[in-house]
Amino acid sequence: MFYYIIALITILVDQLTKWWVVKYMELGESIKVIENFLYITSHRNRGAAWGILQGQMWFFYIITVIVMIALVYFIQKEVKGNKFLGVSLGLMLGGAAGNFIDRVFRKEVVDFANTYIFGYDFPIFNVADSALVIGVGLIMVQMIREEREAKKNANGKSGNSN
């Protein structure tokens, strides 16, 4: 249940921030938060990351539903006490649902976090995107930890047999 609460909080924060941008900012308007680093910029995206696959809404509907079903399945069947994995999947579920809500009700995703990292104007993103990236990053950390643990155990077992 805890992991679904993480997903729900992610959805709520995502939708609240998007609502604020839509209600109080003109499309294209930008507010400086940290000069040359972070701006709140009202932007819309009808595609995926970096604007790829523009206008392919049915593709996104189908893929997102499949992904959300898979995430719920993994939360139900695979987490079993692994809080790190559960938090990762909860963030990913919330992120996928947040952008799905936009696509269903707005026919586009509201983006607003505009960053410049080492001079590179990174594509504008939102809370849902951030949750997805953090969730995937945490899963990668989990996989690395598991791999190291497996190697450690394999080395320990082979070392004891001599």
C-alpha positions as CSV (number, residue, x, y, z in Angstrom):
1,M,0.0,0.0,0.0
2,F,2.9,2.4,0.9
3,Y,4.2,2.2,-2.7
4,Y,0.8,3.2,-4.1
5,I,0.8,6.2,-1.7
6,I,4.1,7.3,-3.2
7,A,2.5,7.0,-6.7
8,L,-0.5,9.0,-5.5
9,I,1.6,11.8,-4.0
10,T,3.6,11.9,-7.2
11,I,0.5,12.2,-9.3
12,L,-0.9,14.9,-7.0
13,V,2.2,17.0,-7.0
14,D,2.6,16.6,-10.7
15,Q,-1.0,17.6,-11.5
16,L,-0.9,20.5,-9.0
17,T,2.2,22.0,-10.5
18,K,0.9,21.5,-14.1
19,W,-2.4,23.1,-13.1
20,W,-0.6,26.1,-11.7
21,V,1.5,26.5,-14.9
22,V,-1.6,26.3,-17.1
23,K,-3.7,28.6,-14.9
24,Y,-1.1,31.3,-14.2
25,M,1.3,31.3,-17.1
26,E,1.0,32.1,-20.8
27,L,2.4,29.4,-23.1
28,G,6.0,30.2,-23.7
29,E,6.3,32.5,-20.6
30,S,9.3,31.9,-18.5
31,I,10.1,32.8,-14.9
32,K,13.8,32.9,-13.7
33,V,14.4,30.8,-10.6
34,I,18.2,30.5,-10.7
35,E,19.8,32.5,-13.5
36,N,21.5,30.4,-16.2
37,F,20.3,27.2,-14.5
38,L,16.6,26.9,-13.7
39,Y,13.5,28.6,-15.2
40,I,9.8,27.8,-15.0
41,T,8.7,27.8,-18.6
42,S,5.2,27.1,-19.8
43,H,5.6,24.5,-22.5
44,R,3.4,21.7,-24.1
45,N,4.6,18.5,-25.6
46,R,2.4,16.2,-27.7
47,G,5.2,13.6,-28.0
48,A,7.7,11.8,-25.7
49,A,11.0,12.9,-24.3
50,W,12.8,15.5,-26.4
51,G,9.6,15.9,-28.4
52,I,9.9,12.6,-30.3
53,L,6.9,10.9,-31.8
54,Q,4.8,14.1,-31.8
55,G,1.1,13.5,-32.0
56,Q,1.2,9.7,-31.6
57,M,-1.4,9.7,-28.8
58,W,-2.8,6.3,-29.3
59,F,0.7,4.8,-29.2
60,F,1.2,6.6,-25.9
61,Y,-2.1,5.5,-24.5
62,I,-1.4,1.8,-25.2
63,I,2.2,1.8,-24.1
64,T,1.4,3.7,-20.9
65,V,-1.5,1.4,-19.9
66,I,0.8,-1.6,-20.5
67,V,3.6,0.0,-18.4
68,M,1.2,0.9,-15.6
69,I,-0.2,-2.7,-15.5
70,A,3.3,-4.1,-15.4
71,L,4.3,-1.7,-12.6
72,V,1.3,-2.7,-10.5
73,Y,2.1,-6.4,-11.2
74,F,5.7,-5.9,-10.1
75,I,4.7,-4.0,-7.0
76,Q,2.2,-6.8,-6.1
77,K,4.4,-9.8,-6.9
78,E,8.1,-8.8,-6.8
79,V,8.6,-6.2,-4.1
80,K,8.1,-8.5,-1.0
81,G,10.0,-6.5,1.5
82,N,12.4,-4.8,-0.9
83,K,11.5,-1.2,0.0
84,F,14.1,0.3,-2.4
85,L,12.5,-1.5,-5.4
86,G,9.0,-0.6,-4.1
87,V,9.8,3.1,-3.9
88,S,11.4,2.9,-7.4
89,L,8.3,1.3,-8.9
90,G,5.9,3.7,-7.0
91,L,7.7,6.7,-8.4
92,M,7.6,5.2,-11.9
93,L,3.9,4.4,-11.6
94,G,3.1,7.9,-10.4
95,G,5.1,9.4,-13.2
96,A,3.5,7.3,-15.9
97,A,0.1,8.1,-14.5
98,G,0.8,11.8,-14.2
99,N,1.7,12.2,-17.9
100,F,-1.1,9.7,-18.9
101,I,-3.7,12.0,-17.2
102,D,-2.3,15.0,-19.3
103,R,-2.5,13.0,-22.5
104,V,-6.1,11.8,-21.8
105,F,-7.5,15.1,-20.6
106,R,-5.4,17.8,-22.4
107,K,-4.2,15.8,-25.4
108,E,-0.7,17.1,-24.6
109,V,1.7,17.0,-21.6
110,V,2.4,20.2,-19.7
111,D,6.1,20.7,-19.1
112,F,7.7,23.6,-17.2
113,A,11.1,22.7,-15.6
114,N,13.6,24.3,-17.9
115,T,17.2,23.7,-17.0
116,Y,20.6,24.7,-18.4
117,I,23.2,22.2,-17.3
118,F,26.8,23.2,-18.1
119,G,25.4,25.5,-20.8
120,Y,23.2,22.8,-22.4
121,D,19.5,23.8,-22.6
122,F,18.0,20.5,-21.4
123,P,14.5,19.6,-22.8
124,I,11.8,21.1,-20.6
125,F,10.2,18.5,-18.3
126,N,7.8,18.1,-15.3
127,V,7.3,16.3,-12.0
128,A,6.1,13.1,-13.6
129,D,9.2,13.0,-15.9
130,S,11.4,13.5,-12.9
131,A,9.7,10.7,-10.9
132,L,10.2,8.4,-13.9
133,V,13.8,9.2,-14.2
134,I,14.5,8.9,-10.5
135,G,12.6,5.6,-10.4
136,V,14.6,4.2,-13.2
137,G,17.8,5.5,-11.7
138,L,16.9,3.8,-8.4
139,I,16.3,0.5,-10.2
140,M,19.7,0.8,-11.8
141,V,21.3,1.3,-8.4
142,Q,19.3,-1.7,-7.1
143,M,20.6,-3.9,-10.0
144,I,24.2,-2.8,-9.4
145,R,23.9,-3.6,-5.7
146,E,22.4,-7.0,-6.5
147,E,25.1,-7.8,-9.0
148,R,27.9,-6.8,-6.5
149,E,26.2,-8.9,-3.8
150,A,25.9,-11.9,-6.1
151,K,29.6,-11.6,-7.1
152,K,30.6,-11.2,-3.4
153,N,28.6,-14.3,-2.5
154,A,30.0,-16.3,-5.4
155,N,33.6,-15.3,-4.5
156,G,33.0,-16.1,-0.9
157,K,31.6,-19.6,-1.7
158,S,34.4,-20.4,-4.1
159,G,37.0,-19.2,-1.7
160,N,35.7,-21.4,1.1
161,S,35.9,-24.6,-1.0
162,N,39.7,-24.5,-1.3
